[in-house]
Amino acid sequence: ALILALPLTACGPSDEDKKMAKKECQNFVKEQIRTYETKVFDVYSKKGSVVVEVGYQDRDTRGDSYAIRLCVLDPEKGTISLPSPLNDSEWKK
């Protein structure tokens, strides 16, 4: 049974992990970028971390458009970060 369980957990974050990561990352983006409007576009797993694509609106965005930031949550280390847009390619899908 253990052998069967491992591939299932390796498929990506659980629904509970995704839900928690969405909430934490939206709050973190709001704090760091000082914006009120955020929207999650995608959640996936990469390098053992949960990556959340968070859209946000600021004074430069218009209408329904969003700027995107990647938020990386490392459950083992208990850290959350926003990689620089200039070098976030290692976290993109």
C-alpha positions in Angstrom: 0.0 0.0 0.0 2.9 2.4 0.7 4.2 2.0 -2.8 0.9 2.9 -4.3 0.5 5.9 -2.0 3.8 7.5 -3.0 3.0 8.2 -6.6 -0.3 9.7 -5.6 1.4 12.3 -3.3 4.0 13.0 -5.9 1.4 14.1 -8.4 1.2 17.5 -6.8 -0.2 19.5 -3.9 -3.4 18.2 -2.3 -6.6 20.2 -2.5 -6.0 21.3 1.1 -2.4 22.4 0.3 -3.7 24.3 -2.8 -6.4 26.1 -0.8 -4.0 27.1 1.9 -1.3 28.2 -0.6 -3.9 30.3 -2.5 -5.0 32.1 0.6 -1.4 32.7 2.0 -0.1 33.8 -1.4 -3.0 36.2 -2.0 -2.4 37.8 1.4 1.4 37.9 0.9 1.0 39.6 -2.5 -1.4 42.1 -1.0 1.1 42.9 1.7 4.2 43.1 -0.5 2.8 44.9 -3.4 0.2 47.0 -1.5 -2.7 46.1 -3.6 -6.3 45.2 -2.7 -7.5 43.3 -5.7 -5.9 39.8 -6.3 -7.0 36.8 -8.3 -5.4 33.3 -8.4 -4.9 32.0 -12.0 -3.1 28.7 -11.3 -1.6 26.5 -8.6 0.9 23.8 -9.3 3.8 22.0 -7.8 7.5 22.5 -8.8 10.7 21.5 -7.0 8.8 20.3 -3.9 7.1 23.7 -3.5 3.6 24.9 -4.2 3.6 27.7 -6.9 0.7 30.1 -7.1 0.2 32.5 -10.1 -1.4 35.5 -8.4 -2.8 38.3 -10.5 -3.1 41.8 -9.0 -4.3 45.2 -9.9 -2.5 48.4 -9.2 -2.5 51.9 -10.5 -0.9 50.7 -13.8 -3.5 48.0 -14.6 -6.7 48.9 -16.3 -10.2 47.3 -16.3 -10.1 43.6 -16.0 -6.3 43.2 -16.7 -4.0 41.9 -14.0 -0.3 41.9 -13.6 1.0 38.4 -12.6 3.5 37.5 -9.8 4.5 34.0 -8.9 4.4 33.1 -5.2 6.4 30.1 -4.0 5.4 28.3 -0.8 7.8 25.8 0.6 5.9 23.6 3.0 9.0 21.8 4.4 10.8 25.0 5.2 7.6 26.9 6.0 8.7 29.8 3.8 6.8 32.0 1.3 8.5 34.2 -1.4 7.9 36.2 -4.5 10.7 35.5 -7.0 11.8 38.5 -9.0 9.9 38.8 -12.3 13.3 39.1 -13.9 14.3 35.5 -12.8 11.1 33.7 -12.1 11.6 31.4 -15.0 12.8 28.6 -12.7 9.3 28.6 -11.1 7.2 28.9 -14.3 5.3 25.8 -15.5 
